[in-house]
Amino acid sequence: MVFLILSYLPVISLLRCKSVCKTWLSIINSPQFVEAHLANSKNKQASVLKASDAWRVLSMDSVEESVQLKQPSRLECKFGYMRSCNGFVCLSSENCDSICIWNPCTRQYKMVSLPNYANRVFTCLGFGFDSVGNDYKVLRLVRKVDNDLRGFVVRIYKPEAFFGKLYLESEAGLLPFDLRNDVFREIVVLPFPIYGQQKRNKKFEILDLEGSVGMLYESAGDESVVSLWILDDAGLWIKKFNLEMNLELDHMYLYLGAEQYLGLNLFFGYKFYNCRKKTTKELPFPAHLTDVESVAKFTESLVSLEGFESQE
């Protein structure tokens, strides 16, 4: 019973509970408890991890409050990428040669040095969990610089992790990367290809809908209504339902659970959107497009890694 009750508490409370008695300390530190607590956290509404003020400020925002996070003192370089998975935040320098894997709730982190390559351009960073191998992996995309292709542009957007795969979006479709076998799989065609006859405007690149891949498109002939499409296990797109988007939101960035989304108005900034109540609420300051560098879905956890250090 104690195990069950504790598994529903937030991390900040559990860190205090470790001091109650040796029995509670043993329970909270056990791998079984850490796994159960993470599973319960995933069933709660997630927070928004927000990087702003030229990456100098990181905050954790919910509908109720905003908490500014204290970064590890060793994070001296300017970061250009931010990803999150199972309570970890993966921060990378702009050229991806320095990476920090950080749990802001337990205030533990690990610095990872990656090799740098001459005549290469780093175009993308991915971070995900291999549940079969019980390991976290970083995917770094590198493009060779060719003097004969100075005007060539590769359009690859940030990847999202879904149950052992990272999905990268390009004009050709979604490119899955298998985190277990470290290989790319066959491209998944989008519900409405960019160059198809039924062209529709996307409202987001890729949505994580409780472990499923989701895409939002404007409904045919009505820009105020968007259709939610889910990729099933057979690789087919299934239309789930329509969302009435008469709230002047130009994009949907994240699904946070409990019918709550993070949307963006290009003029007024980021907003929480409750699709059941059809209401919006502004994020705490700063939330304007010009102030925010990156946003990510965040679920708190007690998960730790070998070699983790404690923040000062």
GULOTOR-700322 format. One record per residue (C-alpha): chain; residue number from 0; residue in one letter; x, y, z. Coordinates in Angstrom, 1 decimal, m for minus. Each point is the difference from the previous one (the first is absolute). Example, Ala and Ser with C-alpha at 12.3 -4.5 7.8 and 13.67 -1.06 7.14 Angstrom:
BEGIN
+---+-----+---+--------+--------+--------+
! c !   k ! r !     c1 !     c2 !     c3 !
+---+-----+---+--------+--------+--------+
! A !   0 ! A !   12.3 !   m4.5 !    7.8 !
! A !   1 ! S !    1.4 !    3.4 !   m0.7 !
+---+-----+---+--------+--------+--------+
END
This chain:
BEGIN
+---+-----+---+--------+--------+--------+
! c !   k ! r !     c1 !     c2 !     c3 !
+---+-----+---+--------+--------+--------+
! A !   0 ! M !    0.0 !    0.0 !    0.0 !
! A !   1 ! V !    2.9 !    2.4 !    0.8 !
! A !   2 ! F !    1.6 !   m0.8 !   m3.3 !
! A !   3 ! L !   m3.3 !    0.8 !   m1.9 !
! A !   4 ! I !   m0.6 !    3.3 !    1.8 !
! A !   5 ! L !    3.5 !    1.2 !   m0.4 !
! A !   6 ! S !    0.0 !   m0.8 !   m3.7 !
! A !   7 ! Y !   m2.6 !    2.8 !   m0.6 !
! A !   8 ! L !    2.0 !    2.7 !    1.8 !
! A !   9 ! P !    1.9 !    2.7 !   m1.9 !
! A !  10 ! V !    3.8 !   m0.3 !   m0.1 !
! A !  11 ! I !    0.6 !    2.9 !    2.4 !
! A !  12 ! S !   m2.1 !   m1.7 !    2.6 !
! A !  13 ! L !    1.7 !   m3.3 !   m0.5 !
! A !  14 ! L !    3.5 !    1.5 !    0.5 !
! A !  15 ! R !   m1.3 !    1.2 !    3.4 !
! A !  16 ! C !   m1.5 !   m3.3 !    0.8 !
! A !  17 ! K !    3.4 !   m1.7 !   m0.3 !
! A !  18 ! S !    0.9 !    1.5 !    3.4 !
! A !  19 ! V !   m3.1 !   m1.4 !    1.8 !
! A !  20 ! C !    1.4 !   m3.5 !    0.6 !
! A !  21 ! K !    2.4 !   m2.6 !   m1.5 !
! A !  22 ! T !   m3.0 !   m2.0 !   m1.2 !
! A !  23 ! W !   m1.4 !    2.8 !   m2.1 !
! A !  24 ! L !    3.5 !    0.8 !   m1.2 !
! A !  25 ! S !    0.5 !   m3.6 !   m1.2 !
! A !  26 ! I !   m3.4 !    0.1 !   m1.7 !
! A !  27 ! I !    0.5 !    3.3 !   m1.9 !
! A !  28 ! N !    3.5 !   m1.0 !   m1.2 !
! A !  29 ! S !   m1.1 !   m3.4 !   m1.3 !
! A !  30 ! P !   m0.1 !   m0.4 !   m3.8 !
! A !  31 ! Q !   m3.6 !   m1.4 !    0.3 !
! A !  32 ! F !   m1.2 !    3.1 !    1.7 !
! A !  33 ! V !    1.8 !    2.3 !   m2.5 !
! A !  34 ! E !   m1.7 !   m1.8 !   m2.9 !
! A !  35 ! A !   m3.5 !    0.1 !    1.7 !
! A !  36 ! H !    0.4 !    3.7 !    0.8 !
! A !  37 ! L !    0.9 !    0.8 !   m3.6 !
! A !  38 ! A !   m3.0 !   m2.0 !   m1.3 !
! A !  39 ! N !   m2.3 !    2.0 !    2.4 !
! A !  40 ! S !    1.6 !    3.3 !   m1.1 !
! A !  41 ! K !   m0.7 !   m0.8 !   m3.6 !
! A !  42 ! N !   m3.7 !   m0.2 !    0.8 !
! A !  43 ! K !    0.0 !    3.5 !    1.3 !
! A !  44 ! Q !   m0.1 !    3.2 !   m2.0 !
! A !  45 ! A !    3.5 !    0.8 !   m1.1 !
! A !  46 ! S !    1.8 !    3.4 !    0.4 !
! A !  47 ! V !    1.6 !    2.2 !   m2.6 !
! A !  48 ! L !    3.7 !    0.4 !    0.1 !
! A !  49 ! K !    0.8 !    3.4 !   m1.4 !
! A !  50 ! A !    3.4 !    1.5 !   m1.0 !
! A !  51 ! S !   m0.1 !    3.8 !   m0.3 !
! A !  52 ! D !    2.2 !    3.1 !    0.0 !
! A !  53 ! A !    2.6 !   m1.4 !   m2.4 !
! A !  54 ! W !    0.1 !   m3.3 !    1.9 !
! A !  55 ! R !    1.0 !    1.7 !    3.2 !
! A !  56 ! V !   m3.3 !   m0.8 !    1.8 !
! A !  57 ! L !   m1.6 !   m3.5 !    0.3 !
! A !  58 ! S !   m3.4 !   m0.3 !    1.6 !
! A !  59 ! M !   m2.6 !   m2.7 !    0.7 !
! A !  60 ! D !   m3.5 !    1.3 !   m0.8 !
! A !  61 ! S !   m3.4 !   m1.4 !    0.8 !
! A !  62 ! V !   m3.4 !    1.4 !   m0.2 !
! A !  63 ! E !    0.2 !    1.0 !    3.7 !
! A !  64 ! E !    3.6 !    1.3 !    0.4 !
! A !  65 ! S !    3.5 !    0.6 !   m1.5 !
! A !  66 ! V !    3.2 !   m1.1 !    1.8 !
! A !  67 ! Q !    3.4 !    1.2 !   m1.2 !
! A !  68 ! L !    2.6 !   m2.8 !    0.0 !
! A !  69 ! K !    3.5 !    0.4 !    1.3 !
! A !  70 ! Q !    2.3 !   m1.6 !   m2.6 !
! A !  71 ! P !    3.2 !   m1.9 !    1.0 !
! A !  72 ! S !    3.0 !    2.3 !    0.4 !
! A !  73 ! R !    2.0 !   m1.9 !   m2.6 !
! A !  74 ! L !   m2.4 !    1.0 !   m2.8 !
! A !  75 ! E !    2.2 !    2.9 !   m1.3 !
! A !  76 ! C !   m0.6 !   m0.3 !   m3.7 !
! A !  77 ! K !   m2.9 !    1.4 !   m2.0 !
! A !  78 ! F !   m2.6 !   m2.7 !   m0.7 !
! A !  79 ! G !   m1.8 !   m0.4 !   m3.3 !
! A !  80 ! Y !   m2.0 !   m3.2 !    0.5 !
! A !  81 ! M !   m2.4 !   m1.2 !    2.8 !
! A !  82 ! R !   m1.7 !   m3.4 !    0.2 !
! A !  83 ! S !   m1.8 !   m1.8 !    2.8 !
! A !  84 ! C !   m0.8 !   m3.6 !    0.8 !
! A !  85 ! N !   m1.1 !   m1.7 !    3.3 !
! A !  86 ! G !    0.9 !    2.9 !    2.2 !
! A !  87 ! F !    3.4 !    0.6 !   m1.7 !
! A !  88 ! V !    0.8 !    3.2 !   m1.8 !
! A !  89 ! C !    2.6 !   m0.4 !   m2.8 !
! A !  90 ! L !    1.8 !    3.3 !   m0.7 !
! A !  91 ! S !    2.6 !    0.4 !   m2.7 !
! A !  92 ! S !    2.3 !    2.7 !   m1.2 !
! A !  93 ! E !   m0.7 !    1.5 !   m3.5 !
! A !  94 ! N !    2.5 !   m2.3 !   m1.7 !
! A !  95 ! C !   m1.0 !   m3.1 !    2.1 !
! A !  96 ! D !    3.5 !   m0.7 !    1.3 !
! A !  97 ! S !   m1.1 !    0.5 !    3.7 !
! A !  98 ! I !   m3.1 !   m1.6 !    1.4 !
! A !  99 ! C !   m1.5 !    0.1 !    3.5 !
! A ! 100 ! I !   m2.6 !   m2.5 !    1.2 !
! A ! 101 ! W !   m1.7 !    1.5 !    3.0 !
! A ! 102 ! N !   m2.8 !   m0.8 !    2.4 !
! A ! 103 ! P !   m1.1 !    3.4 !    1.2 !
! A ! 104 ! C !   m2.3 !   m1.6 !    2.7 !
! A ! 105 ! T !    2.7 !   m2.0 !    1.7 !
! A ! 106 ! R !    2.6 !    2.6 !   m0.9 !
! A ! 107 ! Q !    2.4 !   m2.6 !   m1.5 !
! A ! 108 ! Y !    1.8 !    0.2 !   m3.3 !
! A ! 109 ! K !    2.6 !   m1.6 !   m2.2 !
! A ! 110 ! M !    2.3 !    1.7 !   m2.6 !
! A ! 111 ! V !    0.6 !   m1.9 !   m3.2 !
! A ! 112 ! S !    2.7 !    0.9 !   m2.5 !
! A ! 113 ! L !   m0.5 !   m1.0 !   m3.6 !
! A ! 114 ! P !    2.6 !    0.0 !   m2.8 !
! A ! 115 ! N !    0.1 !    3.0 !   m2.3 !
! A ! 116 ! Y !    0.4 !   m0.5 !   m3.8 !
! A ! 117 ! A !    1.7 !    2.3 !   m2.4 !
! A ! 118 ! N !   m2.1 !    1.3 !   m3.0 !
! A ! 119 ! R !   m3.2 !   m1.1 !    1.6 !
! A ! 120 ! V !   m3.3 !    1.8 !    0.8 !
! A ! 121 ! F !   m2.1 !   m1.2 !    2.9 !
! A ! 122 ! T !   m3.6 !    0.2 !   m1.0 !
! A ! 123 ! C !   m2.0 !   m1.8 !    2.7 !
! A ! 124 ! L !    0.1 !   m1.6 !    3.4 !
! A ! 125 ! G !   m2.2 !   m2.7 !    1.3 !
! A ! 126 ! F !   m0.4 !   m1.6 !    3.5 !
! A ! 127 ! G !   m2.0 !   m3.1 !    0.9 !
! A ! 128 ! F !   m0.3 !   m3.1 !    2.1 !
! A ! 129 ! D !    0.6 !   m3.6 !   m1.2 !
! A ! 130 ! S !   m2.4 !   m2.0 !    2.3 !
! A ! 131 ! V !    1.4 !   m3.4 !   m1.2 !
! A ! 132 ! G !    3.6 !    0.9 !    0.8 !
! A ! 133 ! N !   m1.0 !    2.2 !    2.9 !
! A ! 134 ! D !    2.3 !    2.8 !   m1.3 !
! A ! 135 ! Y !   m0.3 !    3.7 !   m1.0 !
! A ! 136 ! K !    1.5 !    0.9 !   m3.4 !
! A ! 137 ! V !    0.9 !    3.3 !   m1.7 !
! A ! 138 ! L !   m0.4 !    0.2 !   m3.8 !
! A ! 139 ! R !    2.1 !    2.6 !   m1.7 !
! A ! 140 ! L !   m0.5 !    0.8 !   m3.8 !
! A ! 141 ! V !    3.1 !    1.1 !   m1.8 !
! A ! 142 ! R !    0.2 !    1.3 !   m3.6 !
! A ! 143 ! K !    3.2 !    0.3 !   m1.9 !
! A ! 144 ! V !    0.8 !    3.4 !   m1.4 !
! A ! 145 ! D !    0.5 !   m0.1 !   m3.8 !
! A ! 146 ! N !    1.4 !    3.1 !   m1.7 !
! A ! 147 ! D !   m2.0 !   m0.9 !   m3.1 !
! A ! 148 ! L !   m3.3 !    0.1 !    1.9 !
! A ! 149 ! R !    0.3 !    3.3 !    1.8 !
! A ! 150 ! G !   m3.7 !    0.9 !   m0.6 !
! A ! 151 ! F !   m1.3 !   m3.5 !    0.9 !
! A ! 152 ! V !   m2.4 !   m0.1 !    3.1 !
! A ! 153 ! V !   m1.0 !   m3.1 !    1.9 !
! A ! 154 ! R !   m3.4 !    0.4 !    1.6 !
! A ! 155 ! I !    0.0 !   m2.3 !    3.0 !
! A ! 156 ! Y !   m2.1 !    1.0 !    3.1 !
! A ! 157 ! K !    0.6 !   m0.9 !    3.6 !
! A ! 158 ! P !   m0.7 !   m3.6 !    0.8 !
! A ! 159 ! E !   m2.6 !   m1.3 !    2.5 !
! A ! 160 ! A !    0.3 !   m3.3 !    1.9 !
! A ! 161 ! F !   m2.8 !   m2.6 !    0.0 !
! A ! 162 ! F !    0.5 !   m3.4 !    1.7 !
! A ! 163 ! G !    3.5 !   m0.9 !   m1.2 !
! A ! 164 ! K !    0.0 !    2.1 !   m3.2 !
! A ! 165 ! L !    0.9 !    3.5 !   m0.9 !
! A ! 166 ! Y !   m2.0 !    1.6 !   m2.8 !
! A ! 167 ! L !    1.6 !    2.7 !   m2.2 !
! A ! 168 ! E !   m2.1 !    2.0 !   m2.4 !
! A ! 169 ! S !    1.1 !    0.9 !   m3.4 !
! A ! 170 ! E !   m1.8 !    1.0 !   m3.2 !
! A ! 171 ! A !   m0.1 !   m3.7 !   m1.0 !
! A ! 172 ! G !   m1.8 !   m1.1 !    3.2 !
! A ! 173 ! L !    0.9 !   m1.3 !    3.5 !
! A ! 174 ! L !    3.4 !   m1.8 !    0.2 !
! A ! 175 ! P !    0.0 !   m2.4 !    3.0 !
! A ! 176 ! F !    3.2 !   m0.8 !    1.8 !
! A ! 177 ! D !    0.0 !   m3.3 !    2.0 !
! A ! 178 ! L !    1.7 !    0.7 !    3.3 !
! A ! 179 ! R !    0.3 !   m3.7 !    0.8 !
! A ! 180 ! N !    1.9 !   m1.0 !   m3.2 !
! A ! 181 ! D !    1.4 !    3.5 !   m0.8 !
! A ! 182 ! V !   m1.3 !    0.0 !   m3.6 !
! A ! 183 ! F !   m2.4 !    2.1 !   m2.1 !
! A ! 184 ! R !   m3.2 !   m1.7 !   m1.1 !
! A ! 185 ! E !   m2.2 !    0.5 !   m3.0 !
! A ! 186 ! I !   m1.4 !    3.5 !   m0.5 !
! A ! 187 ! V !   m3.6 !    0.5 !    1.1 !
! A ! 188 ! V !   m2.0 !    2.1 !   m2.5 !
! A ! 189 ! L !   m1.9 !    2.9 !    1.6 !
! A ! 190 ! P !   m3.9 !   m0.1 !    0.0 !
! A ! 191 ! F !    0.0 !    2.9 !   m2.5 !
! A ! 192 ! P !    3.4 !    0.2 !   m1.9 !
! A ! 193 ! I !    1.3 !    3.4 !   m0.6 !
! A ! 194 ! Y !   m0.1 !   m0.5 !   m3.8 !
! A ! 195 ! G !   m3.3 !   m2.0 !    0.0 !
! A ! 196 ! Q !   m3.3 !    0.9 !   m1.6 !
! A ! 197 ! Q !   m1.7 !    0.3 !    3.5 !
! A ! 198 ! K !    2.5 !    2.5 !    1.3 !
! A ! 199 ! R !   m0.9 !    1.4 !    3.4 !
! A ! 200 ! N !    1.9 !    2.2 !    2.4 !
! A ! 201 ! K !    1.6 !   m1.7 !    3.0 !
! A ! 202 ! K !   m0.5 !    1.5 !    3.4 !
! A ! 203 ! F !    3.0 !   m1.8 !    1.5 !
! A ! 204 ! E !    2.9 !   m2.2 !   m1.0 !
! A ! 205 ! I !   m0.4 !   m3.0 !    2.3 !
! A ! 206 ! L !   m2.1 !   m0.5 !    3.1 !
! A ! 207 ! D !    0.6 !   m2.5 !    2.8 !
! A ! 208 ! L !   m3.5 !   m1.1 !    0.9 !
! A ! 209 ! E !    0.6 !   m2.3 !    3.0 !
! A ! 210 ! G !    2.5 !   m2.1 !   m2.0 !
! A ! 211 ! S !   m1.6 !    0.2 !   m3.4 !
! A ! 212 ! V !    1.1 !    2.1 !   m2.9 !
! A ! 213 ! G !   m2.5 !    2.7 !   m0.8 !
! A ! 214 ! M !   m0.4 !    2.7 !   m2.7 !
! A ! 215 ! L !   m2.4 !    3.0 !   m0.2 !
! A ! 216 ! Y !   m1.3 !    1.3 !   m3.3 !
! A ! 217 ! E !   m2.5 !    2.6 !   m1.0 !
! A ! 218 ! S !   m3.2 !   m1.5 !   m1.1 !
! A ! 219 ! A !   m0.9 !    0.4 !   m3.7 !
! A ! 220 ! G !   m1.7 !    3.3 !   m0.6 !
! A ! 221 ! D !   m0.1 !    1.1 !    3.6 !
! A ! 222 ! E !    3.2 !    1.5 !    1.6 !
! A ! 223 ! S !   m1.7 !    0.3 !    3.4 !
! A ! 224 ! V !   m0.2 !   m3.8 !    0.4 !
! A ! 225 ! V !    3.0 !   m2.3 !    0.1 !
! A ! 226 ! S !    0.0 !   m3.8 !   m0.2 !
! A ! 227 ! L !    2.0 !   m2.2 !    2.3 !
! A ! 228 ! W !    1.6 !   m3.0 !   m1.8 !
! A ! 229 ! I !    1.7 !   m2.9 !    1.9 !
! A ! 230 ! L !    2.6 !   m2.5 !   m1.4 !
! A ! 231 ! D !   m1.1 !   m3.5 !    0.9 !
! A ! 232 ! D !    2.1 !   m3.1 !    0.6 !
! A ! 233 ! A !   m0.5 !   m1.0 !   m3.7 !
! A ! 234 ! G !    1.5 !    3.3 !   m1.2 !
! A ! 235 ! L !   m3.4 !    1.4 !   m1.1 !
! A ! 236 ! W !   m1.3 !    3.4 !    0.8 !
! A ! 237 ! I !   m3.4 !    0.0 !    1.8 !
! A ! 238 ! K !   m2.1 !    3.1 !    0.5 !
! A ! 239 ! K !   m1.0 !    0.3 !    3.7 !
! A ! 240 ! F !   m2.0 !    3.2 !    0.2 !
! A ! 241 ! N !   m0.2 !    3.7 !   m0.8 !
! A ! 242 ! L !    1.1 !    2.9 !    2.2 !
! A ! 243 ! E !   m1.7 !    3.3 !   m0.4 !
! A ! 244 ! M !    2.8 !    2.5 !   m0.3 !
! A ! 245 ! N !   m1.9 !    3.3 !    0.1 !
! A ! 246 ! L !    2.4 !    1.4 !    2.6 !
! A ! 247 ! E !    2.6 !    1.5 !   m2.4 !
! A ! 248 ! L !    2.7 !   m2.6 !    0.7 !
! A ! 249 ! D !    2.3 !   m0.4 !   m2.9 !
! A ! 250 ! H !    1.8 !   m3.1 !    1.1 !
! A ! 251 ! M !   m0.3 !   m2.8 !    2.5 !
! A ! 252 ! Y !    3.3 !   m0.9 !    1.6 !
! A ! 253 ! L !   m0.6 !   m2.5 !    2.8 !
! A ! 254 ! Y !   m2.6 !   m2.3 !    1.3 !
! A ! 255 ! L !    0.3 !    0.0 !    3.8 !
! A ! 256 ! G !   m2.8 !   m2.4 !    1.0 !
! A ! 257 ! A !   m3.4 !    0.5 !    1.5 !
! A ! 258 ! E !   m1.2 !    1.6 !   m3.3 !
! A ! 259 ! Q !    2.5 !    2.8 !    0.5 !
! A ! 260 ! Y !    2.3 !    1.3 !   m2.8 !
! A ! 261 ! L !    2.7 !    2.6 !   m0.4 !
! A ! 262 ! G !   m0.9 !    2.3 !   m2.9 !
! A ! 263 ! L !    1.6 !    3.0 !   m1.6 !
! A ! 264 ! N !   m1.4 !    3.3 !   m1.3 !
! A ! 265 ! L !    2.6 !    1.7 !   m2.2 !
! A ! 266 ! F !   m0.9 !    3.4 !    1.4 !
! A ! 267 ! F !   m0.9 !   m0.7 !    3.6 !
! A ! 268 ! G !    2.3 !   m3.0 !    0.8 !
! A ! 269 ! Y !   m0.4 !   m3.4 !    1.6 !
! A ! 270 ! K !   m3.3 !   m1.0 !    1.7 !
! A ! 271 ! F !   m1.5 !   m3.0 !    1.8 !
! A ! 272 ! Y !   m3.0 !   m1.3 !   m1.9 !
! A ! 273 ! N !   m2.7 !   m2.3 !    1.6 !
! A ! 274 ! C !   m1.7 !   m1.7 !   m2.9 !
! A ! 275 ! R !   m3.0 !   m1.2 !    2.1 !
! A ! 276 ! K !   m0.8 !    3.5 !    1.5 !
! A ! 277 ! K !    1.3 !    1.8 !   m3.1 !
! A ! 278 ! T !    1.8 !    2.5 !    2.2 !
! A ! 279 ! T !    3.6 !    1.4 !   m0.1 !
! A ! 280 ! K !    2.3 !    1.3 !    2.7 !
! A ! 281 ! E !    3.2 !    1.9 !   m0.6 !
! A ! 282 ! L !    3.3 !   m1.4 !    1.2 !
! A ! 283 ! P !    1.8 !    1.9 !    2.7 !
! A ! 284 ! F !    2.4 !    2.7 !   m1.2 !
! A ! 285 ! P !    1.9 !   m0.2 !   m2.3 !
! A ! 286 ! A !   m2.0 !   m2.0 !   m2.4 !
! A ! 287 ! H !    0.2 !    2.1 !   m3.2 !
! A ! 288 ! L !    1.4 !   m1.6 !   m3.1 !
! A ! 289 ! T !    3.0 !    2.4 !    0.0 !
! A ! 290 ! D !    0.9 !   m0.8 !    3.6 !
! A ! 291 ! V !   m0.3 !   m3.9 !   m0.1 !
! A ! 292 ! E !    2.8 !   m2.0 !   m1.6 !
! A ! 293 ! S !   m1.5 !   m3.5 !    0.5 !
! A ! 294 ! V !   m2.8 !   m1.9 !    1.7 !
! A ! 295 ! A !   m0.2 !   m3.7 !    1.0 !
! A ! 296 ! K !   m2.4 !   m2.3 !    1.8 !
! A ! 297 ! F !    1.2 !   m0.9 !    3.4 !
! A ! 298 ! T !   m1.0 !   m2.8 !    2.4 !
! A ! 299 ! E !    1.7 !    0.0 !    3.4 !
! A ! 300 ! S !    1.8 !   m3.2 !    1.3 !
! A ! 301 ! L !    2.5 !   m1.4 !    2.4 !
! A ! 302 ! V !    2.0 !   m1.7 !   m2.8 !
! A ! 303 ! S !    3.7 !    0.2 !    0.3 !
! A ! 304 ! L !    3.0 !   m1.2 !   m2.1 !
! A ! 305 ! E !    3.4 !   m1.4 !    0.8 !
! A ! 306 ! G !    2.5 !    2.8 !    0.4 !
! A ! 307 ! F !   m2.5 !    2.6 !    1.0 !
! A ! 308 ! E !    1.3 !    2.9 !    2.1 !
! A ! 309 ! S !   m2.0 !    2.2 !    2.5 !
! A ! 310 ! Q !   m0.5 !    3.7 !   m0.7 !
! A ! 311 ! E !    1.7 !    2.4 !    2.4 !
+---+-----+---+--------+--------+--------+
END
